[in-house]
Amino acid sequence: MSKTAQNKQAKPAATDPASAYDVIMDAIVTQKLAPSQKVSENILTEMFDISRTTARNIMEQLTAQQFLVSVSPRITRVAPLTLLDVKQNFAMRKMLQPEIFAMAASQVDADLIARMNEDTSHKAPLDDDEIALKLLKANKQFNVYMAQHVKYPLLIHWIRQLEDTTMRIYWLYVKLNRTLPYSWEHQRALVEAIRKDATDEIRAQVHKILTSSEERVLDAVFMHDQLYTQDLKVPGQP
């Protein structure tokens, strides 16, 4: 069976454009569509059982968001994932997220935040790809929820895009280490600071989470010789 046929068999047909977008974004995050892999309307139509019109629209959207790159009028590839991307992603989140969380704390439902935080935690080794993806999506949802309460639409758009790139980065870490790069204890301390609306403590906890996550991700990359290439691909994955 061909790789395309296997991917198509593994994924149910997306019934609407929004669902199709989510399925294709998941494939980019999990490297079923690997960094720098060639994509086209035909490839997406075959892999995900969607119409050419839907495939074309999603390609345009993902290209605008820089998750796909147009190499030439006839060639489009999945955007590379490089060390520079990792460092820029963390730098941007360190600038934005401490202030976002501090500003949003008085507006959010603290009990809901606590439940959302529980959804991001997993103490056993992460060997199941579906569970890993679910946890990364829960972490994204947690961060987007906070941004939504700052109520700047353009900011929310930026945060969604940053969080999708974050999922690409964290997926690589999960596959290398079978665990998440952030500490649940740090997350819990952040939730408690949000409950108290302690803005200085919130900023400090967010910065601590991002700094420790960045250190763990970079250490994981530097410890694997196979990752000293332009693209940070999961070792052993074609």
MOVENUR-V15055 format. One line per field, one symbol per residue. ss: DSSP state (a for helix, b for strand, c for the rest). phi: phi as a letter, one per 30 degrees, with the letter a starting at -180 (. if undefined). psi: psi as a letter, one per 40 degrees, with the letter a starting at -180 (. if undefined). A space follows every 50 residues. Layout:
# MOVENUR-V15055
ss->???
phi->???
psi->???
This chain:
# MOVENUR-V15055
ss->ccaaaaaaaaccccccaaaaaaaaaaaaaccccccccbbcaaaaaaaacc caaaaaaaaaaaaacccbbbbbccbbbbccccaaaaaaaaaaaaaaaaaa aaaacccccaaaaaaaaaacccccccccaaaaaaaaaaaaaaaaaaaacc ccaaaaaaaaaaaaaaaaaaaaaaaaaccccccaaaaaaaaaaaaaccaa aaaaaaaaaaaaaaaaaaaaaaccaaaccccccccccc
phi->.dddddddddcddddbedddeddddeddddidcdeiddbaeddddddchb dddddddddddddddicbbddaecbbbdedbbeddddddddddddcdede ddddedccddddeddddedccacdecccdddedddddddddeddeddddd iceddddddedddddedddddededdbhaddccdddddddedddedhcdd ddeddddddddddddddddddddcedcdbdcdcdeicd
psi->hiddddddddhihheidddddddddddddefdgihehhiidddddddefi idddddddddddddefeihhdidehhihhihidddddddddddddddddd dddedeeihdddddddddeeihdihgehdddddddddddddddddddded fhddddddddddddddddddddddddefiieihddddddddddddefgdd ddddddddddddddddddddddehdeefidhgihheh.
